[in-house]
Amino acid sequence: MSARNWPSESLLQLDVFKAAGSNSGSRDNALALCNNAYMRAEQIWKKWGLTFEDILTLSPKFWKIHNDPIAWHDGSSITIMTIHLNLAVGTIGTYAKDRPELQRLCADMMDCKAIGQFLLTEVGHGLDAVNLETATHLQDDGTFVMNSPNGYASKYMPPTVPVLGKPCYAVVWSQLYVRGEKRGIRPFVVQLNDGVNMCKGITAKLIPTRHGATPVNHAITHFTNVALPSWSLLGPVGENPSTHEDFLQAIWRIAVGTLALASLAIPALQIASHIAYKYSLRRHVGAPNPVPIISFRTQQIPIFTAVAQTYVLQAFQNYAVKHFTDDSANHQSRHAIATTYKAVVMEHAQASHFNLSERLGAQGLFDYNQIVTQFAEMRGIVIAEGDILVLCIRLAAELLLGRYGVPATTNPNSLLARHEKGVFEECRALAKKYGHRSQQFADYILPRSKDLVEAIGHRMAYDAAVDQGVDKVLCDIYEVFAVKKDIGWYLETGLLNRAAVAEIESTAMNAAVPKMNDFVDAMGVAPWVKAPILAEATWDRFVNNLYTFREAPEERAAM
């Protein structure tokens, strides 16, 4: 499917998509916008024809839907869609093969007759979810009773309040107790509400909307003596407590989400760089012979870099999905690929959105020009499905200890491959000298964890782009961008000096100038760009529709 032929484009004409926006105002208006978000989410996955099998098998269509620019027409709808499909349907579907009741529930969710949610983290347990306190006790008759023993054990963030009159079912993660013995964290299917009211023993407190982002009805959910049927437990009770390894295997759809959600940054970068580039062509400065601001190198570097990132990261996504879905990959290998991909993609997307917003001047501050709102949405993705920093700390430590590895470079003589090798050799020497449980490891290596993982990711992304035939100009821009991220290492090793880096960058930028308009247009995101600043006509129409304060009528002014 070409980037110019997204199934969702026709949805832009529907009224429910025209109501998208981040300014919710009152609580009632925020809830109304949330209702629209659920309807938009349904429209998107149905337009794509996404099936239950696509979700379970992680088909190419499943991954491709996360590159659809419609995601950034309104970030709330894609948030709801990924929770519903990947986390709820994906998790329940894993256990549904011989369970008709789960098959029926998944069918209702795919038809959007029921809404799916996923409740793992708690107010007091986010990154340490292995210590969650929600408790579910097996009863003598085979049923269960679920409780939140205190306020810190309430589930935090998932949007669980009633909407659209549709019942909501969630995968709720809880400690399982059998005759007083703790049997480990297990997933349960729990009906939270009937679409109008919460179910007996369950409360949901609506959290205020996230600043700058499109509203989602995030909530704090609490359970008090909630009776659950015997079929609610996903998987067997078993004779022995489940292990930490069992828990990691059970929540594997989170790793899927780590990779899938990060992929949403690619269309965000496409839209943001399209806006910044086209505005910089239109905006002229200087007299008596004004020139477009895109002619200045200070404008070209951040914009051209963002465009290059979109092409390189698309190749990186292809690479990451290939390795993630390899049947021979274990969960550690999948964790390594997903973490590396997310760390690099989200760093690029956040930094570029900030830089591009600045290059729009005052216009970059307003949500009607999209970039600043997309930036706010992405802050949520950084945390969702695993906080990047914590994921990197775990991955870097395990790689340094040699517990597993990552795919080797296909371009060992590239600057980025040599950088990756060099920084890891340096940190391995420190780890070997002091030991991974030492204070020195905590002081000198853990703070570099994210940098180490990004070094892997820069190399992987560059390898993928070169191997998949991305234009050399774009690869060169990406390479020099990555070099500048840790220019000190290149100076220390003598591979480059500052003058050489500046020359490499200048050469790449000069080569990109005559090609950049084609690169931007080939991203194919123009239909999803709502910013009025790209053309005189759209700007004039925008200004004419603004509320206007005028002078008092003449007879009143004379009073």
Order of alpha helices (4+ residues) and beta strands (2+ residues): alpha-alpha-alpha-alpha-alpha-alpha-alpha-beta-beta-beta-beta-beta-beta-beta-beta-beta-alpha-alpha-alpha-beta-beta-alpha-alpha-alpha-alpha-alpha-alpha-alpha-alpha-alpha-alpha-alpha-alpha
